[in-house]
Amino acid sequence: MARSTFASRSYRDDAVVLRTYDLGEADRIVILLTAENGQVRAVAKGVRRTKSRFGARLEPFHVAQVQLVHGRNLDIVSQAIGKRAYGQSIVADYEKYTAAAAMVETAEKLTADDYDTATQHYQLLVGALSALARGLHEPGRILDSYLLRAVALAGWTPSFVDCARCGAPGPHRSFSAALGGAVCPQCRPPGSAAPSAATFALLDGLLRGDWSTIDAADTKTARAAAGFVAAYIQWHMERTVRSLALVDRGDG
C-alpha cells in the first residue's frame, strides 16, 4: 500500500533550474521549469551536505531529469540525473552569467501561472542557455532574442515592421512599448521614441531569431535595441526584471 501511494504521487520530467534558496541547515528549495509540468517548486532534502548524491545537478542553469513526489505545499525531489551542465561555463563568465540570470528570472515570472505554453518556454530557455554556454553569439544578443521570443510566447508579440495598433504596412519610424512596438504616424502617441531603421531591423531579427542579421549589427545599434527590448518586456510583464540592471551592454 505504501509503495502504491508513493508511486501515485511520483512523477518524472526534464527540468531546468531557475533559482534555489536554502531551507534549514541541509535542504534547499529549487524552482524548476519542467518540460511537461510547468513551473515546479520543490524541496531537495540534504543537498547541501557534502555527501549529497545530486546537489550539484540542481544548481541554476543546469538541466536534469528529475523525479518528484507531490507534497502538500512543495513537491520533493527524490532523484536528479544530470543532462546538461550549462551552469559550469556560464558562471565562469560574467557576461554569460548576468545574461543567464536575466533569462531565468524572466522565465520564472512568465511561467508562474502558465501551463499551456510550458513546453515551449522550456525549449526556448534551454536553447538560449545552450547558446550562451557554447558561446555561439554575444551574450547580450542571445538575451535580447530570448526576451522578445519569451514575451511573444506569453501572448505579447511585438511588431517591428507593420503598425502594432492599426496594422498599416511598414516599415515605420516610431516606437511605443504600450501599443506593441512600431507605430505609424497616425497612431503614434506624443513623445514616442524614433529608433533608427537599423535598430528596427535588428529588433525584428531578434524576434525572429535571424542570427545573420543579429550578428551583423554594430555595437551602437545593438545597445539601442537592448534598451527597447527592456522597455517592451517590462511594460507588458508589468514588473521589473531586476537582473537586467546587471547586464553589461558595453560590447553590444
Backbone bond lengths (Angstrom), bond angles and torsions (degrees), N, CA, C in turn:
res aa  C-N    CA-C-N  psi(-1)  N-CA   C-N-CA  omega(-1)  CA-C   N-CA-C  phi
1 M - - - 1.461 - - 1.524 110.96 -
2 A 1.325 117.04 -42.40 1.464 120.72 -179.98 1.519 110.84 -63.92
3 R 1.357 115.83 -42.28 1.462 118.62 179.80 1.530 110.71 -64.15
4 S 1.340 116.08 -40.50 1.452 120.62 179.77 1.528 110.70 -63.24
5 T 1.325 116.84 -40.25 1.458 120.89 179.51 1.525 110.95 -65.18
6 F 1.337 116.19 -44.34 1.472 120.52 178.99 1.522 109.84 -61.79
7 A 1.354 116.54 -44.48 1.461 119.94 -177.81 1.517 111.40 -63.22
8 S 1.318 117.08 -36.83 1.457 119.89 -178.36 1.524 111.92 -70.36
9 R 1.330 116.05 -24.18 1.471 120.08 -179.31 1.514 112.48 -94.99
10 S 1.317 118.00 -7.14 1.464 122.30 -173.37 1.522 111.10 -96.48
11 Y 1.324 116.35 145.19 1.457 120.74 174.90 1.523 109.39 -149.10
12 R 1.323 115.66 158.29 1.468 121.85 -176.39 1.526 109.00 -124.67
13 D 1.328 116.19 142.25 1.460 120.28 -178.13 1.521 108.95 -160.10
14 D 1.332 115.95 159.92 1.457 120.97 169.42 1.521 108.24 -86.15
15 A 1.334 117.25 143.33 1.457 120.36 -175.10 1.511 111.36 -148.65
16 V 1.331 115.21 146.97 1.458 121.41 170.84 1.528 106.55 -107.55
17 V 1.323 116.48 136.69 1.460 121.54 -177.96 1.523 109.06 -82.50
18 L 1.334 115.92 119.26 1.460 121.08 179.73 1.519 112.22 -88.32
19 R 1.334 116.14 -43.07 1.464 120.01 -174.47 1.516 109.10 -161.01
20 T 1.321 115.87 153.60 1.464 121.00 175.28 1.523 109.07 -137.27
21 Y 1.320 115.87 153.75 1.456 119.46 168.26 1.521 109.31 -152.60
22 D 1.320 114.48 151.50 1.459 121.05 -171.70 1.520 112.15 -71.99
23 L 1.323 113.76 147.65 1.458 121.77 177.21 1.525 107.46 -134.99
24 G 1.329 115.95 116.51 1.456 119.26 -178.55 1.514 111.57 65.33
25 E 1.329 116.76 -150.31 1.464 121.64 -175.25 1.520 114.15 -91.42
26 A 1.317 117.28 -23.97 1.469 118.38 -172.92 1.515 114.03 -132.80
27 D 1.332 117.63 -14.93 1.456 120.45 -174.00 1.528 111.63 -95.42
28 R 1.318 114.61 170.40 1.462 120.12 178.50 1.532 108.71 -147.78
29 I 1.315 115.80 138.64 1.458 120.59 171.77 1.517 107.99 -91.29
30 V 1.317 116.20 132.49 1.464 121.50 -179.96 1.523 109.06 -120.08
31 I 1.325 115.00 135.39 1.462 121.32 174.81 1.522 106.34 -101.15
32 L 1.330 116.73 118.43 1.456 122.91 -174.84 1.526 110.71 -115.34
33 L 1.318 115.53 143.29 1.454 120.55 166.42 1.521 106.18 -107.77
34 T 1.310 116.45 112.53 1.461 120.54 -174.71 1.529 110.89 -96.94
35 A 1.314 114.77 162.82 1.454 120.46 -178.11 1.521 112.50 -74.61
36 E 1.319 117.68 -29.25 1.461 120.85 -173.74 1.522 114.82 -123.51
37 N 1.324 117.76 -18.92 1.464 120.44 -172.49 1.531 113.81 -117.04
38 G 1.328 117.08 16.76 1.451 119.60 178.21 1.514 112.53 69.62
39 Q 1.322 114.94 -154.55 1.463 119.60 179.94 1.525 109.79 -81.42
40 V 1.329 115.18 133.79 1.461 121.60 -177.82 1.521 109.37 -128.29
41 R 1.325 115.72 134.07 1.460 122.03 173.23 1.514 107.14 -107.43
42 A 1.319 115.80 125.53 1.460 119.55 -173.57 1.518 111.23 -142.14
43 V 1.322 115.23 159.56 1.456 122.41 175.87 1.526 108.75 -101.69
44 A 1.319 115.55 128.63 1.465 121.41 172.37 1.524 106.65 -104.86
45 K 1.304 116.24 105.05 1.461 120.65 -172.01 1.522 111.45 -80.61
46 G 1.322 115.29 131.27 1.457 121.15 174.83 1.507 115.68 76.09
47 V 1.349 118.77 8.24 1.475 119.30 -173.23 1.519 113.17 -71.93
48 R 1.313 117.71 -16.50 1.465 119.25 -179.90 1.524 112.28 -86.51
49 R 1.305 117.08 -2.61 1.460 120.25 174.91 1.526 108.94 -78.55
50 T 1.308 116.45 148.33 1.470 120.32 -176.16 1.521 112.27 -64.23
51 K 1.319 117.23 -24.44 1.464 120.68 -178.77 1.523 112.96 -94.92
52 S 1.315 117.22 11.27 1.454 119.60 -179.84 1.521 110.52 -60.57
53 R 1.317 115.98 138.28 1.462 121.16 -177.43 1.520 113.10 -76.97
54 F 1.334 117.21 -28.18 1.462 117.23 -174.02 1.519 114.48 -136.48
55 G 1.324 117.86 18.14 1.457 119.83 -179.71 1.514 113.71 -58.46
56 A 1.333 117.93 -43.03 1.468 121.10 -177.30 1.521 112.27 -67.53
57 R 1.318 117.34 -19.55 1.469 120.56 -179.44 1.519 111.87 -83.83
58 L 1.320 116.84 -7.15 1.461 120.94 -177.81 1.524 110.96 -115.72
59 E 1.323 116.13 41.50 1.452 122.31 175.35 1.529 109.07 -98.25
60 P 1.328 118.22 153.99 1.465 120.29 179.75 1.523 112.91 -53.21
61 F 1.313 115.60 142.13 1.470 127.23 177.92 1.522 112.74 79.43
62 H 1.325 118.88 -5.01 1.456 120.64 177.70 1.531 110.07 -82.95
63 V 1.325 115.88 151.28 1.461 122.31 174.56 1.530 107.40 -113.78
64 A 1.322 115.81 131.02 1.465 120.44 -177.76 1.516 109.60 -141.93
65 Q 1.311 114.50 155.77 1.461 119.84 167.33 1.520 106.24 -90.95
66 V 1.310 116.56 121.33 1.458 120.73 -174.91 1.519 110.88 -117.74
67 Q 1.303 113.94 147.41 1.458 120.36 169.37 1.524 106.62 -110.48
68 L 1.322 115.72 127.89 1.453 120.67 -176.05 1.525 110.20 -125.41
69 V 1.310 114.46 155.53 1.455 121.40 177.54 1.529 107.42 -121.62
70 H 1.312 116.08 127.75 1.458 119.96 178.84 1.529 110.27 -61.05
71 G 1.329 115.27 130.47 1.449 120.96 177.30 1.508 111.03 -117.18
72 R 1.317 117.05 178.83 1.459 120.94 -176.95 1.528 111.10 -69.01
73 N 1.330 116.79 -49.09 1.465 121.32 179.55 1.517 112.27 -111.69
74 L 1.314 116.54 -41.91 1.457 123.02 177.98 1.521 108.75 -127.16
75 D 1.339 116.15 146.26 1.454 119.20 173.31 1.527 108.86 -74.64
76 I 1.324 115.73 169.70 1.465 121.29 -178.37 1.522 108.55 -122.43
77 V 1.331 116.47 131.05 1.464 121.30 175.79 1.524 108.14 -82.58
78 S 1.311 116.28 116.61 1.463 119.49 179.52 1.518 112.51 -101.55
79 Q 1.335 116.95 -16.66 1.471 120.68 179.06 1.517 108.93 -159.58
80 A 1.319 117.00 146.53 1.463 121.99 175.09 1.521 108.98 -144.05
81 I 1.317 115.44 124.10 1.463 121.92 178.75 1.530 107.58 -114.67
82 G 1.317 116.77 117.70 1.458 120.29 -177.51 1.516 112.58 -63.43
83 K 1.330 116.46 137.72 1.458 121.98 177.03 1.524 112.14 -116.28
84 R 1.347 116.24 -47.08 1.466 120.37 -179.81 1.519 108.16 -143.22
85 A 1.317 116.72 114.49 1.469 121.33 -177.14 1.523 110.15 -92.17
86 Y 1.329 116.92 64.51 1.456 120.75 -178.40 1.526 111.99 -64.54
87 G 1.325 116.20 -27.86 1.453 119.87 -175.94 1.513 114.39 -59.34
88 Q 1.310 118.15 -31.47 1.467 121.26 -175.37 1.518 111.89 -61.56
89 S 1.320 117.64 -46.43 1.470 119.60 -179.58 1.526 111.31 -81.70
90 I 1.314 117.75 -27.95 1.459 120.55 -179.06 1.522 111.42 -69.87
91 V 1.321 117.66 -47.05 1.470 119.67 -175.94 1.523 111.98 -70.86
92 A 1.325 117.74 -16.09 1.463 120.74 179.60 1.529 112.72 -81.28
93 D 1.322 117.49 -6.89 1.465 122.24 -177.08 1.524 108.25 -130.15
94 Y 1.344 117.00 121.28 1.459 120.63 -173.67 1.530 112.09 -61.27
95 E 1.325 118.09 -43.69 1.462 120.26 -178.87 1.522 111.18 -63.24
96 K 1.327 116.62 -43.08 1.465 119.83 177.85 1.527 110.49 -65.10
97 Y 1.332 115.76 -41.28 1.460 119.66 -176.98 1.531 111.63 -63.69
98 T 1.325 117.37 -46.63 1.466 119.03 -178.23 1.524 111.21 -67.43
99 A 1.338 117.10 -36.36 1.467 119.55 176.30 1.528 110.39 -64.40
100 A 1.324 116.57 -44.09 1.466 120.38 179.76 1.521 111.34 -65.10
101 A 1.325 116.74 -38.20 1.465 120.33 178.89 1.526 110.81 -61.73
102 A 1.328 117.20 -41.18 1.466 120.58 178.06 1.527 110.89 -67.33
103 M 1.319 116.90 -36.07 1.463 120.51 178.42 1.523 111.62 -63.66
104 V 1.330 116.78 -50.74 1.462 118.41 -175.60 1.524 111.56 -70.14
105 E 1.340 117.11 -31.47 1.461 119.01 175.84 1.528 110.10 -64.95
106 T 1.324 116.56 -42.89 1.460 120.87 177.10 1.519 111.01 -62.69
107 A 1.328 116.13 -45.24 1.467 120.06 179.63 1.524 111.32 -60.59
108 E 1.333 116.35 -41.06 1.470 119.43 179.42 1.525 111.18 -61.95
109 K 1.324 116.95 -42.70 1.462 120.29 -179.34 1.527 111.49 -69.08
110 L 1.321 117.35 -41.89 1.464 120.56 -175.46 1.528 113.09 -73.16
111 T 1.319 118.03 -26.98 1.466 120.32 -174.62 1.521 113.35 -105.01
112 A 1.328 117.29 6.65 1.467 119.60 -176.99 1.523 112.06 -56.26
113 D 1.324 117.43 -38.85 1.469 121.18 -178.36 1.519 112.41 -128.33
114 D 1.317 117.17 20.07 1.463 121.19 -174.74 1.529 109.85 -114.85
115 Y 1.329 116.68 107.64 1.457 121.02 177.93 1.526 112.24 -100.67
116 D 1.336 116.77 -22.23 1.462 120.25 -174.09 1.528 112.46 -65.99
117 T 1.339 116.82 -35.60 1.468 119.72 -177.58 1.531 111.86 -111.49
118 A 1.333 116.79 20.44 1.471 120.60 -175.82 1.523 112.33 -57.73
119 T 1.331 116.81 -44.27 1.464 119.76 -177.95 1.525 110.90 -63.95
120 Q 1.324 117.71 -40.82 1.466 121.21 179.11 1.526 111.40 -67.38
121 H 1.332 116.82 -40.38 1.463 119.76 176.48 1.529 110.60 -63.62
122 Y 1.321 116.49 -41.57 1.471 120.82 178.67 1.531 110.19 -60.27
123 Q 1.314 116.90 -49.16 1.466 120.71 -178.00 1.522 111.64 -63.67
124 L 1.335 116.74 -40.36 1.466 120.47 179.46 1.521 110.72 -64.11
125 L 1.319 117.11 -45.02 1.467 120.38 -178.45 1.519 111.32 -66.85
126 V 1.311 117.92 -44.66 1.466 120.52 179.99 1.526 110.21 -62.02
127 G 1.329 116.93 -40.39 1.463 119.85 177.58 1.516 112.54 -62.71
128 A 1.333 116.43 -40.92 1.461 120.49 179.56 1.524 111.40 -67.69
129 L 1.328 116.92 -42.59 1.466 120.14 178.57 1.525 110.87 -65.24
130 S 1.320 116.65 -36.38 1.466 120.43 176.98 1.527 110.94 -62.99
131 A 1.337 116.38 -44.92 1.468 120.28 178.84 1.518 111.20 -63.07
132 L 1.341 116.91 -39.67 1.462 121.06 176.55 1.520 110.96 -61.94
133 A 1.320 116.12 -51.77 1.467 120.92 -175.61 1.527 111.51 -60.20
134 R 1.320 116.74 -35.64 1.469 121.01 -177.22 1.525 112.56 -89.20
135 G 1.334 117.04 -4.98 1.455 119.96 178.45 1.511 114.01 66.50
136 L 1.333 117.25 36.60 1.464 119.88 -176.11 1.524 112.62 -70.80
137 H 1.334 116.75 -31.12 1.463 121.91 -179.08 1.525 108.21 -146.48
138 E 1.331 116.73 172.66 1.458 119.67 178.38 1.528 109.78 -63.96
139 P 1.334 117.38 135.84 1.468 120.89 -175.16 1.523 114.34 -53.67
140 G 1.342 117.48 -43.72 1.456 119.77 -178.88 1.517 112.95 -62.25
141 R 1.319 117.24 -33.88 1.458 120.74 -178.56 1.529 110.73 -77.26
142 I 1.326 117.01 -35.47 1.469 120.11 173.00 1.525 109.43 -61.66
143 L 1.326 116.15 -43.59 1.460 121.24 179.11 1.527 111.12 -60.05
144 D 1.332 117.60 -49.35 1.460 120.31 -176.53 1.520 111.75 -63.96
145 S 1.318 117.35 -39.66 1.460 120.14 176.96 1.526 110.12 -64.28
146 Y 1.323 116.37 -43.28 1.467 119.96 177.66 1.526 111.02 -59.67
147 L 1.328 117.66 -46.64 1.460 121.34 -176.02 1.524 111.50 -60.63
148 L 1.315 117.22 -46.78 1.461 119.69 -179.62 1.518 111.70 -65.00
149 R 1.304 117.18 -40.19 1.463 119.78 -178.82 1.525 111.33 -72.56
150 A 1.326 116.43 -30.96 1.466 119.93 178.43 1.526 111.26 -69.44
151 V 1.337 117.02 -43.97 1.469 118.06 178.95 1.531 110.61 -70.09
152 A 1.327 117.08 -28.76 1.466 119.50 174.45 1.530 110.39 -63.85
153 L 1.325 117.02 -42.72 1.463 120.93 176.19 1.521 111.25 -60.29
154 A 1.322 115.74 -34.71 1.466 120.62 -178.69 1.525 112.38 -77.74
155 G 1.339 117.52 -3.06 1.452 120.21 175.13 1.510 115.65 107.17
156 W 1.328 117.69 6.98 1.463 121.08 -178.67 1.527 110.45 -117.68
157 T 1.313 117.07 57.13 1.462 120.72 -177.76 1.526 110.60 -68.30
158 P 1.317 117.96 121.98 1.471 119.74 178.65 1.524 111.38 -80.80
159 S 1.310 114.95 161.88 1.461 121.16 170.70 1.520 107.63 -118.19
160 F 1.317 115.91 130.27 1.456 120.21 178.84 1.529 112.40 -117.05
161 V 1.331 116.53 10.03 1.461 121.20 178.37 1.529 108.92 -125.23
162 D 1.325 117.56 -73.02 1.466 121.58 178.33 1.527 110.44 -76.06
163 C 1.331 116.40 160.14 1.460 120.10 -179.41 1.520 110.45 -63.47
164 A 1.315 116.05 127.48 1.464 120.96 -177.46 1.521 111.89 -69.82
165 R 1.321 117.69 -19.80 1.470 120.61 -176.37 1.524 112.40 -95.37
166 C 1.332 117.45 -49.78 1.474 119.54 -175.04 1.526 113.37 -110.26
167 G 1.334 116.87 -10.54 1.462 120.12 178.83 1.496 115.05 83.96
168 A 1.324 118.74 6.36 1.468 120.83 179.56 1.523 109.82 -57.93
169 P 1.323 117.49 132.62 1.463 120.21 -177.01 1.525 111.67 -58.19
170 G 1.329 115.38 138.77 1.446 121.27 177.94 1.514 111.37 -100.67
171 P 1.314 116.01 -163.84 1.472 125.93 9.67 1.534 113.66 -76.96
172 H 1.359 113.61 154.09 1.455 121.06 176.68 1.529 108.71 -117.44
173 R 1.327 115.98 171.01 1.456 119.29 -173.42 1.522 113.82 -117.40
174 S 1.330 118.31 5.81 1.463 120.66 179.59 1.524 109.78 -117.91
175 F 1.340 115.05 154.39 1.464 121.02 -176.86 1.522 109.79 -132.36
176 S 1.336 115.89 133.24 1.458 122.07 174.58 1.520 108.66 -135.67
177 A 1.330 116.45 112.67 1.461 119.91 178.00 1.524 110.22 -61.15
178 A 1.332 117.32 -39.37 1.462 120.94 -176.74 1.527 112.04 -65.04
179 L 1.339 117.82 -34.91 1.464 121.21 -178.29 1.524 112.74 -89.45
180 G 1.332 117.90 -10.31 1.464 119.26 173.84 1.505 116.23 111.83
181 G 1.346 118.16 16.02 1.462 119.76 175.19 1.511 112.68 125.59
182 A 1.334 116.31 -128.17 1.462 121.17 -178.90 1.526 109.86 -67.31
183 V 1.330 116.42 141.47 1.470 121.30 176.97 1.523 109.82 -135.21
184 C 1.346 115.05 145.31 1.458 121.13 -179.47 1.533 109.69 -78.98
185 P 1.335 117.68 169.24 1.471 119.65 -178.98 1.534 113.39 -58.16
186 Q 1.341 118.07 -32.74 1.453 120.78 -178.64 1.539 112.09 -73.70
187 C 1.320 117.44 -31.36 1.469 121.32 -177.27 1.524 112.29 -96.63
188 R 1.283 117.54 -8.08 1.469 122.48 -174.09 1.529 111.49 -63.17
189 P 1.343 118.87 119.50 1.464 120.61 175.26 1.527 110.45 -71.97
190 P 1.323 117.36 152.66 1.473 119.29 176.14 1.527 110.94 -57.81
191 G 1.315 115.44 139.69 1.449 120.04 178.30 1.510 115.24 80.54
192 S 1.335 118.22 9.62 1.459 121.04 179.20 1.527 111.18 -63.23
193 A 1.311 116.03 147.26 1.462 121.08 176.21 1.522 109.61 -71.75
194 A 1.329 115.86 158.94 1.460 121.43 -179.62 1.524 109.70 -128.88
195 P 1.321 118.67 79.43 1.468 121.08 178.56 1.527 111.10 -62.24
196 S 1.311 115.28 153.76 1.463 119.87 175.84 1.528 109.33 -69.63
197 A 1.335 115.04 163.12 1.463 119.89 176.88 1.522 110.79 -59.57
198 A 1.332 116.81 -36.68 1.467 120.72 179.31 1.522 111.10 -66.28
199 T 1.335 116.85 -37.58 1.472 120.00 178.89 1.512 110.42 -67.08
200 F 1.329 117.70 -43.68 1.462 120.71 177.19 1.529 110.64 -61.05
201 A 1.336 117.18 -40.90 1.467 120.53 179.42 1.522 110.57 -63.48
202 L 1.332 116.97 -39.78 1.454 120.38 178.60 1.527 110.61 -68.02
203 L 1.321 117.61 -43.46 1.467 120.33 178.41 1.526 110.68 -58.00
204 D 1.319 116.64 -43.17 1.462 120.11 178.05 1.527 110.86 -64.44
205 G 1.329 116.67 -39.22 1.458 120.01 177.22 1.517 112.48 -65.06
206 L 1.320 116.62 -39.97 1.467 120.93 177.81 1.523 111.16 -61.43
207 L 1.327 116.75 -41.64 1.456 121.07 179.93 1.520 111.42 -66.52
208 R 1.326 116.65 -37.88 1.461 120.85 -177.39 1.528 113.10 -86.71
209 G 1.336 116.74 -9.55 1.464 119.13 -175.93 1.511 112.47 70.70
210 D 1.340 116.76 33.58 1.465 122.96 179.44 1.528 108.10 -86.89
211 W 1.340 116.13 92.64 1.463 119.96 -170.93 1.524 113.56 -74.59
212 S 1.308 118.60 -20.31 1.465 118.80 174.65 1.523 109.80 -67.22
213 T 1.331 116.77 -40.16 1.465 120.97 176.49 1.525 111.04 -70.81
214 I 1.317 116.67 -43.36 1.465 121.44 -176.51 1.528 110.73 -63.13
215 D 1.315 116.74 -49.00 1.465 120.33 -176.67 1.514 112.92 -68.69
216 A 1.350 116.83 -25.35 1.472 120.45 -177.05 1.531 112.45 -81.43
217 A 1.316 117.94 -14.53 1.469 120.84 -176.67 1.527 110.57 -67.19
218 D 1.329 116.03 144.95 1.459 119.20 178.84 1.534 110.33 -80.98
219 T 1.321 115.63 170.07 1.462 121.47 -174.63 1.522 112.50 -61.17
220 K 1.333 116.65 -43.50 1.465 120.50 -178.49 1.527 110.96 -62.07
221 T 1.314 116.59 -43.35 1.464 120.97 179.85 1.521 111.14 -66.67
222 A 1.335 116.76 -41.78 1.463 120.46 179.89 1.520 111.08 -64.16
223 R 1.332 116.67 -38.67 1.466 120.26 178.82 1.521 110.79 -66.23
224 A 1.323 116.78 -41.84 1.460 120.28 178.40 1.528 110.89 -63.89
225 A 1.324 116.73 -44.18 1.466 120.49 179.60 1.521 111.18 -61.06
226 A 1.332 116.54 -38.32 1.459 120.57 -179.84 1.527 111.32 -60.10
227 G 1.331 116.45 -38.06 1.459 119.94 178.33 1.518 111.93 -64.10
228 F 1.319 117.07 -40.00 1.460 120.41 179.14 1.526 111.30 -71.33
229 V 1.320 117.04 -35.79 1.464 120.48 175.95 1.529 110.17 -60.90
230 A 1.327 116.42 -48.45 1.464 120.84 -179.63 1.521 111.18 -60.40
231 A 1.331 116.49 -43.95 1.462 120.61 180.00 1.525 110.50 -62.93
232 Y 1.324 116.57 -41.67 1.452 120.69 -176.48 1.525 111.75 -66.48
233 I 1.321 116.51 -50.31 1.469 117.74 -174.56 1.523 111.40 -68.94
234 Q 1.325 117.48 -35.88 1.463 118.52 -177.46 1.527 111.14 -75.42
235 W 1.309 118.32 -26.83 1.459 120.73 174.29 1.534 109.98 -66.96
236 H 1.330 115.99 -48.57 1.464 119.17 -173.85 1.531 112.88 -79.68
237 M 1.313 118.03 -28.30 1.461 119.41 175.70 1.528 111.81 -78.64
238 E 1.331 116.17 -17.44 1.467 122.81 179.84 1.526 112.19 58.09
239 R 1.317 115.28 32.37 1.460 120.45 175.92 1.529 108.59 -158.99
240 T 1.293 115.78 156.18 1.461 121.29 -177.06 1.526 110.78 -84.95
241 V 1.322 115.70 136.48 1.465 121.17 170.36 1.523 105.35 -95.33
242 R 1.321 115.99 96.46 1.459 121.03 -170.67 1.520 112.87 -61.56
243 S 1.313 117.38 -33.88 1.466 120.62 -177.36 1.516 113.10 -64.57
244 L 1.340 117.38 -21.80 1.469 119.27 179.66 1.517 111.85 -61.45
245 A 1.329 116.79 -29.14 1.466 120.03 -179.10 1.527 111.91 -66.06
246 L 1.319 117.20 -19.76 1.467 121.20 -178.33 1.525 112.84 -89.79
247 V 1.324 117.55 -12.84 1.463 120.56 -175.04 1.530 109.94 -73.85
248 D 1.313 116.43 126.60 1.457 122.75 179.92 1.528 109.36 -85.82
249 R 1.343 116.72 116.61 1.452 121.11 -178.41 1.525 111.44 -99.29
250 G 1.313 117.11 15.55 1.458 120.14 -175.58 1.499 114.82 -61.71
251 D 1.343 117.42 -28.31 1.472 119.24 -178.40 1.514 111.93 -107.11
252 G 1.318 114.66 10.27 1.460 116.47 -179.01 1.478 112.46 84.20
